[in-house]
Each structure stands twice: as structure tokens, then as C-alpha cells.
Amino acid sequence: MGYQQGLSGLSASSSDLDVIGNNIANANTVGFKSGAAQFADMYANSVATAVGNQIGIGTKLAQVQQQFSQGTITSTNQALDVAINGNGFFQLSNNGSLVYSRNGVFQLDKNGYITNAQGLQLMGYAANSNGVINTAQTVPLTVPTANIAPKATTNIAAGLNLNAQDPLMLGTPTVTPTLAAGSTLTTPGATITNTASGTNNDSYTVTFTSPTAYTVTDTTLGTTTGGTYTAGSPISLGNGQTITFNGVPASGDVVAVAPTAVAFDQNSSSTYNYSTSTTVYDSLGGSQTVNMYFAKTSAGTWNVYAGVSTGAASLIGHANFNSSGTLLGTTDASGTATTTPYVFNFSVPTTDGSATPQNLTMNIGGTTQYGGKNGVNSLQPDGYAAGTLTSFTIGADGTLTGNYSNQQTAALGQIVLANFSNQNGLVNLGNNEFQQTSASGVAQISAPGSTNHGVLQGGAVENSNVDLTSQLVDLITAQRNYQANAQTIKTQQTVDQTLINL
């Protein structure tokens, strides 16, 4: 019987050495999962003896158990390298037959399919042209090379600060005298002394009640003040301008002073306080620049103009602020409150065959009027031109995101993971591929990060989980076992020779 036990031990030790050698050979194989030889003892079924007298007839290889522990993850900076962190396998199509792998080294074939080194196609959820992912079924994933369609601009979101201390867009006030008989009153005109004063936009009447006395009435506010007339001395009008008289007035002399608005001219920066611009896109992806101009007309009130840089800008409305610099509301060019608060409606022409005119809205809800420089806090149109695919990335949830030349992104698909109730029930096909069996259970397909499925790391690979140190120790142990079993056979041979020599 000694020969049988020794031979079975040699066979088992040889299998152990094979498993360990295979592990060591695949120490650098991406996604490789090491194996461990499991053994079972053997007894002769035909031996009808008492249980306490049974002698084993050797050992056998019970199974080679795969160790599905996590391997370390190494960054490769290759866009289509993907590592699984946690449970799960990539699902691959081999001419319609599904297999599973932990090797995440992929590339594109000539038809745009994502494949592994053996040409098997990576499976996942497809995305439509709008980037919406269809989770109904898995299909071979592709990276489309078609241009992303343009989107016409419909809204410009503008967050600005308009300087509360900016001057009003007013010229020299208009002076209209109405003089009584015998008056020698003359005036060189009214002078603006504080360009930012809101009262510069008011109308005034200077009335002489005698040759030495006058009253000033702010007809806009309905206030009246009086004073003593001194030829050549300036008389204050509000807190932003003065008027000077010469000569001798007569009782009943009346002088009207009215503001003079500066006519807007987009080509003259002296007719507005601030301007900015942004690029808008039409339905064909054609671009043109829209200029926006802001002119302060009174304290807390600004005229807003807009138009394309190659055409004429027009008044699109008015912005009104309170004394705290907060936007109170907006009105259109006619002075009627805008339909949507803080939003101006206007249109611009197009010339490239797209729909014209192009209707736009400008939302200035984030705009303030604080003392300080005029400037843009945010200015974002919502359209974009057509774009070509420049690169792509893979997210933790498996979403394959394309990056386009127009600074847009879109989902191109989503990699799925398959999990099994019994991973050791899978059949190892080689090439880092496994196949489902009845022992493994049905593949549980889901997006990475859901339920008990792991997450993905793009631009990285999972290394082999082989621990070379422990494998080399195991190799020495297996070698000793082999030698010991060989010694068993040698001992049995010595016993047989002794019997023959009797």
C-alpha cells in the first residue's frame, strides 16, 4: 500500500507545484487572480473494517480554488484602461457568446468598438445622440466619431456690477429764460458740478420775486427753496449743478432748466458707462458677437442696449436698483415691466441660412449696483457650436464621457459589471476570461457602484493579486512535500527488499 500513498502524494505535490508556478508566471498579468490547490484524503471504499482501523490510501487534488481578492491599482493614463475596485467582472462578447474578465486593458478597433487584446467587445449600456443612457439591455460599446450637433443660443445669463458712482449720461442742461419787461438778466448757462448726482436728471424753475430775491423749484420732486440774488454768484440747483446770472432781474423773471440726455451712440464710449460682449450661436452653429451697453440715466436707473457687433445696437429696456444696490426690477424699452422679472427680450439677425431673426433673452438677475468698478461676475450664453470628439474619460459609475472641441461633454455609454453568487463556480477559459456555469449562478448585471458591484477607475489597471513572497514560501513547502513523498516510496522499496532477502 505504501507505493499508492507515495504516488498520490507525488501527484498532489506536483499539482501544487503547477498551481504555484502558474501563479508566479502570472505575477505581472493584469487582472489575474491567483489559485490555491485544495486537497482531500482518500480511503478504500471496499475495506469493510471497523472505523477505528481505517488506513488512508493517499490524497487527491480536490479543486484549484481561485482567489478573487482585490489586486493593487496602478495608474496608466491610458483613456481606455479601466480598473475594477471591488466586486464584479467586465462583460465581453465573443461573437455573441458572453464571457467575463477582470482585465481592463481595452482599445478601439477599426469600427470604433471597445475591445480587449483578443478582439472581444466590451459590453455596456448604449447612449443616444442626446447622451441619455438606455439601461434596458447591454450592447457592445462604441465610441462615435460624429460631430456633436450645435445648439442655438436662447439665453444670456449676465451677472454684472454697475458702478453706483458713475456719472449720468447727461449733457449740458438746457436753459430757457422768460423775462419780464425792463429785465437785463443774462446767464452763461447751467453747469454740472457733480456728474453722478441723481438730481441732475430733474427739471428746475428759477423765479425772481424781486430784483434781489429768487426761488428755485425742483419741478420733478416738487420742492422749493429761496435765496438772495447776487449778480455773478452761482445758484445751486439740487446738489449736482449750478446756474449763474448777470445783470438786474425784474420781478416775474422765470428761467427754466431742463436735463439734456446724451444720445446713445455705440461707437462713442462717452454716451454710455459700460459695455461688454459675448458670443452667441445660431441653429447651424454659426457664431457672432453680441455687444451689451449700459448707460446710467438717473440714480438707480440704467438704460440697457444690445446688438450684434456688425450691426446697430438698440434699447432693449431699463434696469432699476434700490439704495442698497439690489436689482428691483426691469422694464422694456417702452417702460412696461418685463414679462419675466430681470429678463430682457430682443433679437439679432443671422446671415448664414439659419432661422432669422434669432430671438434671445438676457437675464440680469445677478446684477448689482455697488460703488466700485464696472465689471462682469458671470456671463454665460447657453448655446454652442458643433464640436468634434477630442478625448474621453471613464467615471467611477462606468459612464464613458466624450469631451468635444466646443467645450461640451456628452455621455457615450456606460460600462456594466457582472457579479456572481459563486465566483469559484466560473470556468477559467484562459486569457483572463471566465465563463458562467450552473455552479456560478446567473450573471447579475448592474452599473458600477450599485448594490454589491464595485466601482471603476479610468486610466488605471488592476494588477495581479499574486503575492510573490508567499508564493515563493509555498513553493519551498511544495518542494519539501514532493521530496517527502518520494522518500515514502523509497522506504517502501527498502521494506520490499528486506522481505525478498529473507
C-alpha positions in Angstrom: 0.0 0.0 0.0 2.9 2.4 0.6 3.5 2.8 -3.1 0.0 4.1 -3.6 0.1 6.6 -0.9 3.5 7.9 -2.0 2.4 8.1 -5.7 -0.7 10.0 -4.8 1.4 12.4 -2.7 3.8 12.9 -5.5 0.9 13.6 -7.9 -0.7 16.1 -5.4 2.6 17.8 -4.7 3.2 18.0 -8.5 -0.2 19.7 -8.9 0.6 22.1 -6.1 3.8 23.0 -7.8 1.9 23.5 -11.0 -0.6 25.9 -9.4 2.2 27.8 -7.6 4.2 28.0 -10.8 1.2 29.3 -12.7 0.7 32.0 -10.0 4.3 33.1 -10.2 4.2 33.1 -14.0 1.2 35.4 -13.9 2.5 37.8 -11.3 2.5 40.6 -13.9 -0.7 39.6 -15.7 -3.3 42.4 -15.5 -6.4 41.3 -13.6 -5.0 37.8 -12.9 -6.5 36.0 -9.8 -4.2 33.5 -8.2 -5.2 29.9 -7.5 -4.7 27.7 -4.5 -4.6 23.9 -4.7 -7.0 22.2 -2.2 -6.5 18.5 -1.4 -8.6 15.7 0.1 -7.6 12.4 1.6 -8.7 9.0 0.1 -9.9 5.8 1.7 -10.7 2.4 0.1 -14.5 2.1 -0.1 -14.2 -1.7 -0.3 -12.5 -2.1 3.0 -15.1 -3.4 5.5 -13.3 -2.9 8.7 -14.1 -1.1 11.9 -14.0 2.7 11.6 -11.1 2.9 14.0 -8.9 0.6 11.8 -9.2 2.5 8.5 -5.9 3.4 6.8 -6.0 6.0 4.1 -4.7 5.2 0.6 -3.4 8.7 -0.2 -4.5 12.1 -1.3 -6.0 13.7 -4.3 -6.5 17.2 -5.7 -10.0 18.3 -4.6 -10.0 21.6 -6.5 -8.0 24.6 -7.6 -9.7 27.5 -5.8 -9.4 31.0 -7.4 -8.6 33.7 -5.0 -10.7 36.7 -6.1 -9.1 39.2 -3.6 -8.5 42.8 -4.8 -5.3 43.5 -6.7 -3.5 46.8 -6.4 -4.5 49.5 -8.8 -1.9 51.3 -10.9 -2.4 54.4 -13.0 -1.5 54.2 -16.7 -3.0 57.4 -18.0 -4.4 55.4 -20.9 -8.0 56.6 -21.6 -9.4 53.1 -22.2 -7.6 51.3 -19.3 -10.1 50.6 -16.6 -9.6 49.0 -13.2 -12.4 47.4 -11.0 -12.2 48.3 -7.4 -14.5 45.8 -5.6 -16.7 43.0 -6.9 -17.6 42.3 -10.5 -16.3 41.4 -13.9 -16.3 43.1 -17.3 -18.8 41.5 -19.6 -17.3 40.7 -23.1 -18.9 39.4 -26.3 -17.1 36.7 -28.1 -19.1 36.6 -31.4 -22.3 36.7 -29.3 -21.1 34.3 -26.6 -20.6 36.2 -23.3 -17.5 35.8 -21.2 -16.2 37.8 -18.2 -12.9 39.2 -17.2 -11.1 41.4 -14.7 -8.5 42.6 -17.3 -9.4 46.2 -18.0 -6.9 46.9 -20.9 -9.0 48.0 -23.8 -8.6 49.7 -27.2 -10.7 50.8 -30.1 -10.9 48.6 -33.2 -11.3 50.0 -36.8 -15.1 50.1 -36.4 -15.0 52.1 -33.2 -15.8 49.2 -30.9 -14.1 48.9 -27.5 -12.3 45.6 -27.5 -9.7 43.7 -25.5 -6.4 42.2 -26.8 -8.3 39.2 -28.2 -10.8 41.3 -30.0 -13.7 40.6 -27.7 -16.1 43.5 -27.5 -16.8 45.3 -24.2 -20.5 45.3 -23.2 -22.5 48.1 -21.6 -25.4 50.4 -21.9 -25.7 52.5 -25.0 -26.4 56.2 -25.1 -28.5 58.0 -27.7 -27.5 61.2 -29.5 -28.7 63.3 -26.6 -26.5 61.4 -24.1 -29.4 59.6 -22.5 -28.3 56.1 -21.4 -30.6 53.1 -22.1 -30.4 50.6 -19.3 -32.8 48.1 -20.9 -30.1 45.8 -22.3 -26.3 45.5 -22.8 -24.8 46.0 -26.2 -21.2 46.2 -27.5 -19.9 49.7 -26.6 -18.6 52.1 -29.3 -17.0 55.5 -29.4 -18.8 57.5 -32.0 -16.7 59.9 -34.0 -19.5 62.0 -35.4 -19.6 65.7 -34.6 -21.9 66.8 -31.7 -24.7 69.0 -33.1 -24.7 72.7 -32.4 -27.2 74.3 -30.0 -28.7 77.7 -30.7 -28.3 80.3 -28.0 -31.6 81.4 -26.5 -30.5 82.9 -23.2 -27.6 85.0 -21.9 -27.2 84.9 -18.2 -25.4 88.1 -17.1 -24.2 88.8 -13.6 -22.6 92.3 -13.6 -21.8 95.1 -11.2 -22.7 98.6 -12.4 -20.8 101.4 -10.6 -23.2 103.4 -8.5 -20.7 106.4 -8.7 -20.7 106.5 -12.4 -21.8 109.9 -14.0 -25.3 110.2 -15.5 -25.3 110.2 -19.3 -26.4 113.8 -19.5 -25.1 116.8 -21.5 -25.1 120.5 -20.6 -28.6 121.4 -19.2 -30.9 123.4 -21.4 -31.7 126.9 -20.1 -34.9 128.7 -21.3 -35.4 132.2 -19.9 -38.7 134.1 -19.8 -38.0 137.7 -18.8 -40.3 140.5 -17.7 -40.2 144.0 -19.2 -37.2 146.0 -18.0 -35.1 143.0 -17.1 -31.4 143.0 -18.0 -30.9 139.5 -16.7 -28.5 137.2 -18.6 -26.9 133.8 -17.9 -24.0 132.0 -19.3 -25.9 128.7 -18.6 -26.2 125.9 -16.1 -23.1 123.9 -15.1 -23.0 120.3 -13.8 -20.8 120.2 -10.7 -21.4 116.5 -9.7 -21.8 114.2 -12.7 -23.1 111.3 -10.6 -25.8 113.2 -8.8 -29.3 111.9 -9.4 -30.9 115.3 -9.2 -29.1 116.2 -12.4 -32.0 114.5 -14.1 -34.5 116.8 -12.5 -36.1 119.9 -14.1 -35.8 123.3 -12.3 -37.5 126.7 -12.4 -35.8 129.8 -11.1 -38.3 132.5 -10.4 -37.3 136.1 -9.3 -39.8 137.6 -6.9 -37.8 140.9 -6.8 -34.5 142.2 -8.2 -32.8 140.8 -5.2 -34.8 137.6 -4.3 -35.5 134.3 -6.1 -36.9 130.9 -5.5 -35.7 127.6 -7.0 -38.4 124.9 -7.6 -37.4 121.3 -8.4 -40.4 120.5 -10.6 -39.6 116.9 -10.7 -39.6 116.5 -6.9 -41.9 119.4 -6.1 -39.6 121.2 -3.7 -38.9 124.9 -3.4 -36.1 126.8 -1.8 -35.3 130.6 -1.8 -32.3 132.9 -1.7 -30.9 136.4 -2.2 -29.7 137.2 -5.6 -26.1 138.5 -6.1 -25.0 139.0 -9.7 -22.3 136.6 -10.8 -22.8 134.3 -7.8 -23.8 130.7 -8.6 -27.2 129.5 -7.5 -27.4 125.8 -6.6 -29.8 123.5 -8.5 -30.2 120.3 -6.4 -26.8 119.0 -5.4 -25.3 118.4 -8.8 -25.4 121.6 -10.8 -25.5 125.4 -10.6 -26.6 128.3 -12.7 -25.1 131.8 -12.7 -26.9 135.1 -13.6 -25.6 138.5 -14.5 -27.5 141.8 -14.8 -30.5 143.1 -13.0 -33.6 140.8 -12.9 -37.1 142.1 -12.8 -39.9 140.7 -10.6 -41.5 137.8 -12.5 -38.4 136.7 -14.4 -38.6 132.9 -14.9 -35.8 130.7 -16.1 -36.4 127.0 -16.8 -33.6 124.5 -16.6 -34.1 121.0 -18.1 -31.8 118.0 -18.4 -30.3 117.1 -21.8 -30.0 113.4 -22.4 -26.9 112.2 -24.3 -28.0 110.4 -27.5 -26.7 106.8 -27.4 -24.0 106.0 -29.9 -22.4 102.6 -29.7 -19.3 103.9 -31.4 -18.8 106.6 -28.8 -17.9 105.5 -25.3 -18.9 108.9 -24.0 -22.5 108.0 -24.5 -22.6 105.0 -22.2 -20.9 104.0 -18.9 -20.0 100.4 -19.5 -20.1 97.7 -22.3 -19.3 94.0 -22.5 -19.8 91.3 -25.1 -20.4 87.6 -25.5 -20.5 85.1 -28.4 -23.9 83.6 -29.4 -24.5 80.7 -31.7 -27.4 80.1 -34.2 -29.1 76.9 -35.2 -26.3 76.0 -37.6 -23.6 76.6 -35.1 -22.6 79.9 -36.7 -21.2 82.5 -34.2 -21.4 86.2 -33.8 -20.7 88.7 -31.1 -23.5 90.4 -29.2 -22.5 93.7 -27.5 -24.3 95.0 -24.5 -24.2 98.6 -23.3 -25.3 100.2 -20.0 -26.0 103.9 -19.6 -26.8 105.5 -16.3 -29.8 107.9 -16.7 -30.6 108.6 -13.1 -29.8 107.4 -9.6 -30.5 103.7 -9.7 -31.7 103.6 -13.3 -29.8 102.3 -16.3 -30.6 102.1 -20.0 -29.7 98.7 -21.5 -28.8 98.4 -25.2 -27.8 95.3 -27.2 -27.0 94.3 -30.7 -24.5 92.4 -32.9 -21.1 93.8 -33.3 -21.6 94.2 -37.1 -25.0 96.0 -36.7 -26.7 98.6 -34.7 -27.5 98.2 -31.0 -30.9 99.3 -29.8 -32.6 100.0 -26.5 -33.9 96.8 -25.0 -35.0 98.0 -21.6 -34.2 99.6 -18.3 -32.7 98.2 -15.0 -33.8 99.7 -11.7 -31.9 99.4 -8.4 -32.7 100.4 -4.8 -30.5 102.4 -2.5 -28.8 99.1 -1.3 -27.6 98.3 -4.8 -30.1 95.4 -5.3 -31.9 95.0 -8.6 -35.5 96.0 -8.0 -36.9 95.2 -11.5 -36.7 95.7 -15.2 -38.8 97.4 -17.8 -38.8 97.1 -21.6 -38.0 99.8 -24.0 -41.5 101.3 -23.6 -41.2 101.4 -19.8 -43.6 98.5 -19.2 -42.5 95.9 -16.7 -40.8 92.9 -18.4 -42.9 89.7 -18.6 -40.3 87.8 -16.7 -38.6 89.8 -14.0 -35.0 90.8 -14.8 -35.2 89.3 -18.3 -35.0 91.4 -21.5 -36.2 90.1 -24.8 -34.5 91.1 -28.1 -33.5 89.6 -31.4 -30.5 89.6 -33.7 -30.3 88.9 -37.4 -28.4 86.0 -38.9 -27.0 85.6 -42.4 -25.8 82.0 -42.7 -29.1 80.4 -43.6 -30.2 79.7 -40.0 -33.5 80.9 -38.7 -33.7 84.7 -38.6 -34.1 86.7 -36.6 -32.7 84.8 -33.7 -34.7 85.5 -30.6 -32.7 86.0 -27.4 -33.3 86.7 -23.8 -30.8 88.4 -21.4 -31.2 87.6 -17.7 -29.5 90.2 -15.5 -30.9 88.8 -12.2 -27.4 88.5 -10.7 -26.5 92.2 -11.4 -25.8 94.7 -8.7 -25.2 98.4 -8.4 -22.4 98.9 -5.9 -19.8 101.6 -5.7 -16.7 100.3 -7.4 -15.6 99.3 -10.9 -18.0 98.1 -13.6 -17.3 94.5 -14.3 -18.5 91.0 -15.2 -19.0 88.5 -12.4 -20.5 85.9 -14.8 -21.6 86.0 -18.4 -22.8 82.7 -19.9 -24.7 82.1 -23.1 -26.4 78.7 -23.3 -25.6 77.7 -26.9 -22.5 76.2 -28.6 -21.1 75.4 -32.0 -20.7 72.0 -33.5 -17.8 70.0 -32.0 -15.5 67.1 -32.7 -14.5 64.5 -30.2 -11.2 65.2 -28.7 -10.9 62.8 -25.8 -13.0 60.7 -23.4 -12.9 59.7 -19.8 -14.5 56.8 -17.7 -16.2 57.7 -14.5 -16.5 55.7 -11.3 -20.0 54.6 -12.3 -18.8 53.4 -15.7 -20.1 56.3 -17.7 -18.0 56.9 -20.8 -17.9 60.7 -21.3 -16.8 62.3 -24.5 -15.0 65.7 -24.5 -15.6 67.8 -27.6 -13.7 70.7 -29.2 -16.6 73.1 -28.4 -16.0 72.6 -24.6 -19.1 70.4 -24.3 -19.3 66.9 -22.9 -21.8 64.0 -23.6 -22.3 60.5 -22.3 -21.2 58.0 -25.0 -22.3 54.9 -23.0 -21.9 53.1 -19.7 -19.7 50.1 -18.8 -21.6 47.5 -16.8 -20.3 44.9 -14.3 -21.4 41.4 -13.8 -21.4 39.7 -10.4 -22.0 36.1 -9.4 -23.3 34.3 -6.4 -20.4 31.8 -6.5 -17.4 33.2 -8.3 -15.5 30.0 -7.9 -18.2 28.3 -10.0 -16.9 30.1 -13.1 -14.9 28.2 -15.7 -11.5 29.7 -16.4 -11.1 29.9 -20.2 -7.6 31.4 -20.2 -6.7 34.9 -21.5 -8.1 36.2 -18.2 -11.6 35.1 -19.3 -14.2 33.2 -17.3 -17.5 31.7 -18.4 -20.7 31.4 -16.5 -21.8 27.9 -15.3 -24.8 26.5 -13.3 -22.4 26.4 -10.3 -21.6 30.1 -10.5 -25.2 31.2 -10.9 -26.6 33.7 -13.4 -24.7 36.9 -14.0 -26.1 39.9 -12.0 -25.7 42.8 -14.4 -25.7 46.3 -13.0 -24.0 49.7 -13.2 -20.7 50.1 -11.2 -21.3 51.3 -7.7 -24.8 49.9 -7.3 -25.8 47.1 -4.9 -22.8 44.8 -4.4 -20.9 45.9 -7.5 -17.6 47.6 -7.3 -16.6 51.0 -8.9 -14.3 51.7 -11.8 -11.2 53.8 -12.1 -10.4 55.1 -15.5 -6.8 55.4 -16.8 -5.7 52.6 -14.5 -5.4 48.8 -14.3 -5.8 46.2 -11.6 -2.6 44.3 -11.1 -2.3 40.6 -10.4 -3.2 39.7 -6.8 -0.2 37.2 -6.7 1.9 37.8 -3.6 5.3 36.7 -4.8 6.8 36.4 -1.3 4.1 34.0 0.0 4.2 32.1 -3.3 8.0 31.5 -3.0 7.5 30.2 0.5 4.7 27.9 -0.7 7.0 26.8 -3.5 9.6 25.6 -0.9 6.9 23.9 1.1 5.5 22.1 -2.0 9.1 21.0 -3.0 9.6 19.5 0.5 6.3 17.7 0.3 7.3 16.2 -3.0 10.7 15.1 -1.6 8.9 13.6 1.5 6.5 11.6 -0.7 9.4 10.4 -2.8 11.0 9.2 0.5 7.8 7.2 1.3 8.3 5.3 -1.9 11.9 4.8 -1.2 11.1 3.5 2.2 8.6 1.0 0.9 11.1 -0.2 -1.6 13.6 -0.9 1.2 10.9 -2.9 3.1 10.2 -4.9 0.0 13.9 -5.7 -0.5 14.1 -6.8 3.1 11.3 -9.3 2.6 12.8 -10.6 -0.6 16.1 -11.3 1.2 14.5 -13.4 3.9 
